[in-house]
Amino acid sequence: MPMGLVRGLPVGLSFIGAAYAEQRLLDAGLAYEQAAGISNKPDFRATVDSGPELEGQRP
């Protein structure tokens, strides 16, 4: 599930559980999403090194 942005690109968080624990995992994901207020939408850059906040910078 989305958990934020790094250098303008989305990063995710994984929930892992036992077999047949799908509902518990979905509930945990929903609770995290609501508590964190996640609403980031990616802008589909070709590479992590592009974008307005990185113009003119070298790693």
mmCIF file of the N, C-alpha and C atoms, coordinates in Angstrom:
data_MODEL
# 
_entry.id   MODEL 
# 
loop_
_atom_site.group_PDB 
_atom_site.id 
_atom_site.type_symbol 
_atom_site.label_atom_id 
_atom_site.label_alt_id 
_atom_site.label_comp_id 
_atom_site.label_asym_id 
_atom_site.label_entity_id 
_atom_site.label_seq_id 
_atom_site.pdbx_PDB_ins_code 
_atom_site.Cartn_x 
_atom_site.Cartn_y 
_atom_site.Cartn_z 
_atom_site.occupancy 
_atom_site.B_iso_or_equiv 
_atom_site.pdbx_formal_charge 
_atom_site.auth_seq_id 
_atom_site.auth_comp_id 
_atom_site.auth_asym_id 
_atom_site.auth_atom_id 
_atom_site.pdbx_PDB_model_num 
ATOM 1   N N  . MET A 1 1  ? 0.838  -1.160  0.000   1.00 0.00 ? 1  MET A N  1 
ATOM 2   C CA . MET A 1 1  ? 0.000  0.000   0.000   1.00 0.00 ? 1  MET A CA 1 
ATOM 3   C C  . MET A 1 1  ? 0.881  1.219   0.000   1.00 0.00 ? 1  MET A C  1 
ATOM 4   N N  . PRO A 1 2  ? 0.425  2.340   -0.561  1.00 0.00 ? 2  PRO A N  1 
ATOM 5   C CA . PRO A 1 2  ? 1.240  3.551   -0.589  1.00 0.00 ? 2  PRO A CA 1 
ATOM 6   C C  . PRO A 1 2  ? 1.493  4.071   0.824   1.00 0.00 ? 2  PRO A C  1 
ATOM 7   N N  . MET A 1 3  ? 2.728  4.552   1.072   1.00 0.00 ? 3  MET A N  1 
ATOM 8   C CA . MET A 1 3  ? 3.011  5.121   2.388   1.00 0.00 ? 3  MET A CA 1 
ATOM 9   C C  . MET A 1 3  ? 3.701  6.465   2.297   1.00 0.00 ? 3  MET A C  1 
ATOM 10  N N  . GLY A 1 4  ? 3.957  6.946   1.109   1.00 0.00 ? 4  GLY A N  1 
ATOM 11  C CA . GLY A 1 4  ? 4.574  8.253   0.972   1.00 0.00 ? 4  GLY A CA 1 
ATOM 12  C C  . GLY A 1 4  ? 5.384  8.359   -0.295  1.00 0.00 ? 4  GLY A C  1 
ATOM 13  N N  . LEU A 1 5  ? 6.195  9.410   -0.367  1.00 0.00 ? 5  LEU A N  1 
ATOM 14  C CA . LEU A 1 5  ? 7.017  9.675   -1.541  1.00 0.00 ? 5  LEU A CA 1 
ATOM 15  C C  . LEU A 1 5  ? 8.472  9.805   -1.130  1.00 0.00 ? 5  LEU A C  1 
ATOM 16  N N  . VAL A 1 6  ? 9.371  9.313   -1.983  1.00 0.00 ? 6  VAL A N  1 
ATOM 17  C CA . VAL A 1 6  ? 10.800 9.503   -1.834  1.00 0.00 ? 6  VAL A CA 1 
ATOM 18  C C  . VAL A 1 6  ? 11.299 10.074  -3.152  1.00 0.00 ? 6  VAL A C  1 
ATOM 19  N N  . ARG A 1 7  ? 11.850 11.275  -3.085  1.00 0.00 ? 7  ARG A N  1 
ATOM 20  C CA . ARG A 1 7  ? 12.305 11.974  -4.299  1.00 0.00 ? 7  ARG A CA 1 
ATOM 21  C C  . ARG A 1 7  ? 11.201 12.039  -5.341  1.00 0.00 ? 7  ARG A C  1 
ATOM 22  N N  . GLY A 1 8  ? 9.986  12.220  -4.885  1.00 0.00 ? 8  GLY A N  1 
ATOM 23  C CA . GLY A 1 8  ? 8.856  12.372  -5.780  1.00 0.00 ? 8  GLY A CA 1 
ATOM 24  C C  . GLY A 1 8  ? 8.248  11.086  -6.293  1.00 0.00 ? 8  GLY A C  1 
ATOM 25  N N  . LEU A 1 9  ? 8.807  9.949   -5.911  1.00 0.00 ? 9  LEU A N  1 
ATOM 26  C CA . LEU A 1 9  ? 8.280  8.665   -6.363  1.00 0.00 ? 9  LEU A CA 1 
ATOM 27  C C  . LEU A 1 9  ? 7.611  7.933   -5.206  1.00 0.00 ? 9  LEU A C  1 
ATOM 28  N N  . PRO A 1 10 ? 6.532  7.211   -5.478  1.00 0.00 ? 10 PRO A N  1 
ATOM 29  C CA . PRO A 1 10 ? 5.818  6.528   -4.402  1.00 0.00 ? 10 PRO A CA 1 
ATOM 30  C C  . PRO A 1 10 ? 6.596  5.340   -3.849  1.00 0.00 ? 10 PRO A C  1 
ATOM 31  N N  . VAL A 1 11 ? 6.505  5.161   -2.552  1.00 0.00 ? 11 VAL A N  1 
ATOM 32  C CA . VAL A 1 11 ? 7.065  3.980   -1.894  1.00 0.00 ? 11 VAL A CA 1 
ATOM 33  C C  . VAL A 1 11 ? 5.929  3.267   -1.189  1.00 0.00 ? 11 VAL A C  1 
ATOM 34  N N  . GLY A 1 12 ? 6.079  1.975   -1.013  1.00 0.00 ? 12 GLY A N  1 
ATOM 35  C CA . GLY A 1 12 ? 4.990  1.186   -0.453  1.00 0.00 ? 12 GLY A CA 1 
ATOM 36  C C  . GLY A 1 12 ? 5.339  0.512   0.847   1.00 0.00 ? 12 GLY A C  1 
ATOM 37  N N  . LEU A 1 13 ? 4.308  0.055   1.505   1.00 0.00 ? 13 LEU A N  1 
ATOM 38  C CA . LEU A 1 13 ? 4.400  -0.665  2.753   1.00 0.00 ? 13 LEU A CA 1 
ATOM 39  C C  . LEU A 1 13 ? 3.671  -1.988  2.559   1.00 0.00 ? 13 LEU A C  1 
ATOM 40  N N  . SER A 1 14 ? 4.287  -3.071  3.002   1.00 0.00 ? 14 SER A N  1 
ATOM 41  C CA . SER A 1 14 ? 3.672  -4.387  2.859   1.00 0.00 ? 14 SER A CA 1 
ATOM 42  C C  . SER A 1 14 ? 3.222  -4.919  4.209   1.00 0.00 ? 14 SER A C  1 
ATOM 43  N N  . PHE A 1 15 ? 2.058  -5.518  4.228   1.00 0.00 ? 15 PHE A N  1 
ATOM 44  C CA . PHE A 1 15 ? 1.556  -6.210  5.408   1.00 0.00 ? 15 PHE A CA 1 
ATOM 45  C C  . PHE A 1 15 ? 1.620  -7.692  5.105   1.00 0.00 ? 15 PHE A C  1 
ATOM 46  N N  . ILE A 1 16 ? 2.210  -8.455  6.000   1.00 0.00 ? 16 ILE A N  1 
ATOM 47  C CA . ILE A 1 16 ? 2.390  -9.890  5.795   1.00 0.00 ? 16 ILE A CA 1 
ATOM 48  C C  . ILE A 1 16 ? 1.717  -10.627 6.939   1.00 0.00 ? 16 ILE A C  1 
ATOM 49  N N  . GLY A 1 17 ? 0.996  -11.690 6.608   1.00 0.00 ? 17 GLY A N  1 
ATOM 50  C CA . GLY A 1 17 ? 0.297  -12.432 7.640   1.00 0.00 ? 17 GLY A CA 1 
ATOM 51  C C  . GLY A 1 17 ? 0.276  -13.921 7.360   1.00 0.00 ? 17 GLY A C  1 
ATOM 52  N N  . ALA A 1 18 ? -0.352 -14.617 8.248   1.00 0.00 ? 18 ALA A N  1 
ATOM 53  C CA . ALA A 1 18 ? -0.482 -16.065 8.131   1.00 0.00 ? 18 ALA A CA 1 
ATOM 54  C C  . ALA A 1 18 ? -1.479 -16.429 7.028   1.00 0.00 ? 18 ALA A C  1 
ATOM 55  N N  . ALA A 1 19 ? -1.480 -17.690 6.668   1.00 0.00 ? 19 ALA A N  1 
ATOM 56  C CA . ALA A 1 19 ? -2.435 -18.176 5.673   1.00 0.00 ? 19 ALA A CA 1 
ATOM 57  C C  . ALA A 1 19 ? -3.863 -17.907 6.141   1.00 0.00 ? 19 ALA A C  1 
ATOM 58  N N  . TYR A 1 20 ? -4.692 -17.516 5.227   1.00 0.00 ? 20 TYR A N  1 
ATOM 59  C CA . TYR A 1 20 ? -6.118 -17.241 5.455   1.00 0.00 ? 20 TYR A CA 1 
ATOM 60  C C  . TYR A 1 20 ? -6.359 -16.026 6.354   1.00 0.00 ? 20 TYR A C  1 
ATOM 61  N N  . ALA A 1 21 ? -5.386 -15.131 6.454   1.00 0.00 ? 21 ALA A N  1 
ATOM 62  C CA . ALA A 1 21 ? -5.529 -13.925 7.284   1.00 0.00 ? 21 ALA A CA 1 
ATOM 63  C C  . ALA A 1 21 ? -5.826 -12.696 6.426   1.00 0.00 ? 21 ALA A C  1 
ATOM 64  N N  . GLU A 1 22 ? -6.394 -12.911 5.251   1.00 0.00 ? 22 GLU A N  1 
ATOM 65  C CA . GLU A 1 22 ? -6.614 -11.811 4.330   1.00 0.00 ? 22 GLU A CA 1 
ATOM 66  C C  . GLU A 1 22 ? -7.456 -10.693 4.939   1.00 0.00 ? 22 GLU A C  1 
ATOM 67  N N  . GLN A 1 23 ? -8.547 -11.030 5.609   1.00 0.00 ? 23 GLN A N  1 
ATOM 68  C CA . GLN A 1 23 ? -9.415 -9.996  6.166   1.00 0.00 ? 23 GLN A CA 1 
ATOM 69  C C  . GLN A 1 23 ? -8.691 -9.174  7.224   1.00 0.00 ? 23 GLN A C  1 
ATOM 70  N N  . ARG A 1 24 ? -7.897 -9.836  8.044   1.00 0.00 ? 24 ARG A N  1 
ATOM 71  C CA . ARG A 1 24 ? -7.127 -9.123  9.069   1.00 0.00 ? 24 ARG A CA 1 
ATOM 72  C C  . ARG A 1 24 ? -6.104 -8.180  8.425   1.00 0.00 ? 24 ARG A C  1 
ATOM 73  N N  . LEU A 1 25 ? -5.470 -8.624  7.339   1.00 0.00 ? 25 LEU A N  1 
ATOM 74  C CA . LEU A 1 25 ? -4.510 -7.782  6.634   1.00 0.00 ? 25 LEU A CA 1 
ATOM 75  C C  . LEU A 1 25 ? -5.195 -6.591  5.972   1.00 0.00 ? 25 LEU A C  1 
ATOM 76  N N  . LEU A 1 26 ? -6.341 -6.834  5.357   1.00 0.00 ? 26 LEU A N  1 
ATOM 77  C CA . LEU A 1 26 ? -7.087 -5.738  4.741   1.00 0.00 ? 26 LEU A CA 1 
ATOM 78  C C  . LEU A 1 26 ? -7.538 -4.725  5.793   1.00 0.00 ? 26 LEU A C  1 
ATOM 79  N N  . ASP A 1 27 ? -7.972 -5.210  6.944   1.00 0.00 ? 27 ASP A N  1 
ATOM 80  C CA . ASP A 1 27 ? -8.378 -4.314  8.029   1.00 0.00 ? 27 ASP A CA 1 
ATOM 81  C C  . ASP A 1 27 ? -7.192 -3.486  8.523   1.00 0.00 ? 27 ASP A C  1 
ATOM 82  N N  . ALA A 1 28 ? -6.024 -4.123  8.654   1.00 0.00 ? 28 ALA A N  1 
ATOM 83  C CA . ALA A 1 28 ? -4.823 -3.402  9.094   1.00 0.00 ? 28 ALA A CA 1 
ATOM 84  C C  . ALA A 1 28 ? -4.425 -2.352  8.064   1.00 0.00 ? 28 ALA A C  1 
ATOM 85  N N  . GLY A 1 29 ? -4.496 -2.695  6.792   1.00 0.00 ? 29 GLY A N  1 
ATOM 86  C CA . GLY A 1 29 ? -4.172 -1.738  5.735   1.00 0.00 ? 29 GLY A CA 1 
ATOM 87  C C  . GLY A 1 29 ? -5.118 -0.558  5.724   1.00 0.00 ? 29 GLY A C  1 
ATOM 88  N N  . LEU A 1 30 ? -6.393 -0.821  5.882   1.00 0.00 ? 30 LEU A N  1 
ATOM 89  C CA . LEU A 1 30 ? -7.381 0.252   5.916   1.00 0.00 ? 30 LEU A CA 1 
ATOM 90  C C  . LEU A 1 30 ? -7.153 1.163   7.125   1.00 0.00 ? 30 LEU A C  1 
ATOM 91  N N  . ALA A 1 31 ? -6.883 0.575   8.279   1.00 0.00 ? 31 ALA A N  1 
ATOM 92  C CA . ALA A 1 31 ? -6.626 1.369   9.488   1.00 0.00 ? 31 ALA A CA 1 
ATOM 93  C C  . ALA A 1 31 ? -5.396 2.252   9.298   1.00 0.00 ? 31 ALA A C  1 
ATOM 94  N N  . TYR A 1 32 ? -4.333 1.701   8.712   1.00 0.00 ? 32 TYR A N  1 
ATOM 95  C CA . TYR A 1 32 ? -3.128 2.490   8.456   1.00 0.00 ? 32 TYR A CA 1 
ATOM 96  C C  . TYR A 1 32 ? -3.424 3.628   7.480   1.00 0.00 ? 32 TYR A C  1 
ATOM 97  N N  . GLU A 1 33 ? -4.110 3.313   6.411   1.00 0.00 ? 33 GLU A N  1 
ATOM 98  C CA . GLU A 1 33 ? -4.424 4.306   5.388   1.00 0.00 ? 33 GLU A CA 1 
ATOM 99  C C  . GLU A 1 33 ? -5.246 5.455   5.971   1.00 0.00 ? 33 GLU A C  1 
ATOM 100 N N  . GLN A 1 34 ? -6.222 5.144   6.795   1.00 0.00 ? 34 GLN A N  1 
ATOM 101 C CA . GLN A 1 34 ? -7.059 6.180   7.397   1.00 0.00 ? 34 GLN A CA 1 
ATOM 102 C C  . GLN A 1 34 ? -6.280 7.006   8.417   1.00 0.00 ? 34 GLN A C  1 
ATOM 103 N N  . ALA A 1 35 ? -5.450 6.358   9.228   1.00 0.00 ? 35 ALA A N  1 
ATOM 104 C CA . ALA A 1 35 ? -4.681 7.071   10.250  1.00 0.00 ? 35 ALA A CA 1 
ATOM 105 C C  . ALA A 1 35 ? -3.605 7.955   9.633   1.00 0.00 ? 35 ALA A C  1 
ATOM 106 N N  . ALA A 1 36 ? -2.994 7.496   8.551   1.00 0.00 ? 36 ALA A N  1 
ATOM 107 C CA . ALA A 1 36 ? -1.904 8.237   7.921   1.00 0.00 ? 36 ALA A CA 1 
ATOM 108 C C  . ALA A 1 36 ? -2.401 9.315   6.965   1.00 0.00 ? 36 ALA A C  1 
ATOM 109 N N  . GLY A 1 37 ? -3.655 9.224   6.544   1.00 0.00 ? 37 GLY A N  1 
ATOM 110 C CA . GLY A 1 37 ? -4.192 10.206  5.602   1.00 0.00 ? 37 GLY A CA 1 
ATOM 111 C C  . GLY A 1 37 ? -3.490 10.163  4.254   1.00 0.00 ? 37 GLY A C  1 
ATOM 112 N N  . ILE A 1 38 ? -3.159 8.991   3.801   1.00 0.00 ? 38 ILE A N  1 
ATOM 113 C CA . ILE A 1 38 ? -2.425 8.821   2.545   1.00 0.00 ? 38 ILE A CA 1 
ATOM 114 C C  . ILE A 1 38 ? -3.303 9.233   1.365   1.00 0.00 ? 38 ILE A C  1 
ATOM 115 N N  . SER A 1 39 ? -2.761 10.119  0.532   1.00 0.00 ? 39 SER A N  1 
ATOM 116 C CA . SER A 1 39 ? -3.482 10.502  -0.684  1.00 0.00 ? 39 SER A CA 1 
ATOM 117 C C  . SER A 1 39 ? -2.513 10.926  -1.778  1.00 0.00 ? 39 SER A C  1 
ATOM 118 N N  . ASN A 1 40 ? -1.282 10.408  -1.754  1.00 0.00 ? 40 ASN A N  1 
ATOM 119 C CA . ASN A 1 40 ? -0.293 10.755  -2.772  1.00 0.00 ? 40 ASN A CA 1 
ATOM 120 C C  . ASN A 1 40 ? -0.602 10.044  -4.074  1.00 0.00 ? 40 ASN A C  1 
ATOM 121 N N  . LYS A 1 41 ? -0.472 10.789  -5.153  1.00 0.00 ? 41 LYS A N  1 
ATOM 122 C CA . LYS A 1 41 ? -0.665 10.203  -6.476  1.00 0.00 ? 41 LYS A CA 1 
ATOM 123 C C  . LYS A 1 41 ? 0.629  10.363  -7.253  1.00 0.00 ? 41 LYS A C  1 
ATOM 124 N N  . PRO A 1 42 ? 1.151  9.289   -7.846  1.00 0.00 ? 42 PRO A N  1 
ATOM 125 C CA . PRO A 1 42 ? 2.398  9.387   -8.600  1.00 0.00 ? 42 PRO A CA 1 
ATOM 126 C C  . PRO A 1 42 ? 2.217  10.203  -9.864  1.00 0.00 ? 42 PRO A C  1 
ATOM 127 N N  . ASP A 1 43 ? 3.309  10.823  -10.328 1.00 0.00 ? 43 ASP A N  1 
ATOM 128 C CA . ASP A 1 43 ? 3.235  11.570  -11.578 1.00 0.00 ? 43 ASP A CA 1 
ATOM 129 C C  . ASP A 1 43 ? 4.010  10.890  -12.708 1.00 0.00 ? 43 ASP A C  1 
ATOM 130 N N  . PHE A 1 44 ? 4.369  9.621   -12.536 1.00 0.00 ? 44 PHE A N  1 
ATOM 131 C CA . PHE A 1 44 ? 4.921  8.765   -13.579 1.00 0.00 ? 44 PHE A CA 1 
ATOM 132 C C  . PHE A 1 44 ? 6.140  9.367   -14.275 1.00 0.00 ? 44 PHE A C  1 
ATOM 133 N N  . ARG A 1 45 ? 7.184  9.621   -13.506 1.00 0.00 ? 45 ARG A N  1 
ATOM 134 C CA . ARG A 1 45 ? 8.442  10.105  -14.064 1.00 0.00 ? 45 ARG A CA 1 
ATOM 135 C C  . ARG A 1 45 ? 9.195  8.949   -14.694 1.00 0.00 ? 45 ARG A C  1 
ATOM 136 N N  . ALA A 1 46 ? 9.995  9.260   -15.677 1.00 0.00 ? 46 ALA A N  1 
ATOM 137 C CA . ALA A 1 46 ? 10.762 8.227   -16.363 1.00 0.00 ? 46 ALA A CA 1 
ATOM 138 C C  . ALA A 1 46 ? 11.864 7.660   -15.470 1.00 0.00 ? 46 ALA A C  1 
ATOM 139 N N  . THR A 1 47 ? 12.386 8.460   -14.552 1.00 0.00 ? 47 THR A N  1 
ATOM 140 C CA . THR A 1 47 ? 13.470 8.035   -13.678 1.00 0.00 ? 47 THR A CA 1 
ATOM 141 C C  . THR A 1 47 ? 13.392 8.790   -12.362 1.00 0.00 ? 47 THR A C  1 
ATOM 142 N N  . VAL A 1 48 ? 14.012 8.269   -11.329 1.00 0.00 ? 48 VAL A N  1 
ATOM 143 C CA . VAL A 1 48 ? 14.028 8.928   -10.030 1.00 0.00 ? 48 VAL A CA 1 
ATOM 144 C C  . VAL A 1 48 ? 14.824 10.230  -10.093 1.00 0.00 ? 48 VAL A C  1 
ATOM 145 N N  . ASP A 1 49 ? 15.728 10.363  -11.069 1.00 0.00 ? 49 ASP A N  1 
ATOM 146 C CA . ASP A 1 49 ? 16.580 11.538  -11.175 1.00 0.00 ? 49 ASP A CA 1 
ATOM 147 C C  . ASP A 1 49 ? 15.981 12.666  -12.001 1.00 0.00 ? 49 ASP A C  1 
ATOM 148 N N  . SER A 1 50 ? 14.690 12.629  -12.268 1.00 0.00 ? 50 SER A N  1 
ATOM 149 C CA . SER A 1 50 ? 14.056 13.721  -13.011 1.00 0.00 ? 50 SER A CA 1 
ATOM 150 C C  . SER A 1 50 ? 12.987 14.362  -12.143 1.00 0.00 ? 50 SER A C  1 
ATOM 151 N N  . GLY A 1 51 ? 12.650 15.561  -12.472 1.00 0.00 ? 51 GLY A N  1 
ATOM 152 C CA . GLY A 1 51 ? 11.612 16.258  -11.741 1.00 0.00 ? 51 GLY A CA 1 
ATOM 153 C C  . GLY A 1 51 ? 12.059 17.647  -11.326 1.00 0.00 ? 51 GLY A C  1 
ATOM 154 N N  . PRO A 1 52 ? 11.114 18.531  -11.102 1.00 0.00 ? 52 PRO A N  1 
ATOM 155 C CA . PRO A 1 52 ? 11.445 19.935  -10.828 1.00 0.00 ? 52 PRO A CA 1 
ATOM 156 C C  . PRO A 1 52 ? 12.296 20.138  -9.577  1.00 0.00 ? 52 PRO A C  1 
ATOM 157 N N  . GLU A 1 53 ? 12.100 19.325  -8.528  1.00 0.00 ? 53 GLU A N  1 
ATOM 158 C CA . GLU A 1 53 ? 12.869 19.514  -7.300  1.00 0.00 ? 53 GLU A CA 1 
ATOM 159 C C  . GLU A 1 53 ? 14.315 19.060  -7.435  1.00 0.00 ? 53 GLU A C  1 
ATOM 160 N N  . LEU A 1 54 ? 14.669 18.396  -8.546  1.00 0.00 ? 54 LEU A N  1 
ATOM 161 C CA . LEU A 1 54 ? 16.032 17.896  -8.731  1.00 0.00 ? 54 LEU A CA 1 
ATOM 162 C C  . LEU A 1 54 ? 16.763 18.573  -9.877  1.00 0.00 ? 54 LEU A C  1 
ATOM 163 N N  . GLU A 1 55 ? 16.142 19.526  -10.554 1.00 0.00 ? 55 GLU A N  1 
ATOM 164 C CA . GLU A 1 55 ? 16.765 20.177  -11.699 1.00 0.00 ? 55 GLU A CA 1 
ATOM 165 C C  . GLU A 1 55 ? 18.084 20.821  -11.286 1.00 0.00 ? 55 GLU A C  1 
ATOM 166 N N  . GLY A 1 56 ? 19.147 20.547  -12.026 1.00 0.00 ? 56 GLY A N  1 
ATOM 167 C CA . GLY A 1 56 ? 20.445 21.146  -11.782 1.00 0.00 ? 56 GLY A CA 1 
ATOM 168 C C  . GLY A 1 56 ? 21.238 20.500  -10.659 1.00 0.00 ? 56 GLY A C  1 
ATOM 169 N N  . GLN A 1 57 ? 20.706 19.464  -10.029 1.00 0.00 ? 57 GLN A N  1 
ATOM 170 C CA . GLN A 1 57 ? 21.412 18.792  -8.940  1.00 0.00 ? 57 GLN A CA 1 
ATOM 171 C C  . GLN A 1 57 ? 22.045 17.513  -9.450  1.00 0.00 ? 57 GLN A C  1 
ATOM 172 N N  . ARG A 1 58 ? 23.183 17.176  -8.915  1.00 0.00 ? 58 ARG A N  1 
ATOM 173 C CA . ARG A 1 58 ? 23.839 15.901  -9.229  1.00 0.00 ? 58 ARG A CA 1 
ATOM 174 C C  . ARG A 1 58 ? 23.985 15.115  -7.952  1.00 0.00 ? 58 ARG A C  1 
ATOM 175 N N  . PRO A 1 59 ? 23.728 13.810  -7.995  1.00 0.00 ? 59 PRO A N  1 
ATOM 176 C CA . PRO A 1 59 ? 23.879 12.990  -6.777  1.00 0.00 ? 59 PRO A CA 1 
ATOM 177 C C  . PRO A 1 59 ? 25.318 12.867  -6.337  1.00 0.00 ? 59 PRO A C  1 
# 
